[in-house]
Amino acid sequence: MCKLSCHNCGRSYSRRDNLQRHIRFVCGQSPKYACLICNRAFKQKSNYHRHVLNMHQTNLM
């Protein structure tokens, strides 16, 4: 199995599409979404929504 590594942070992936998603959405970006309850920051909106639902048992909608 071939390991593909991010040139920015060194994180490795076995699938090219996962590496591409990491580079596009995660690596080198500042967090854009902050939890209004606990101030934890997230780079992806989906992770922010999951956090609010799981940690604070509330829905943002």
Long-range contacts (C-beta under 8 A, 24 or more apart in sequence): none
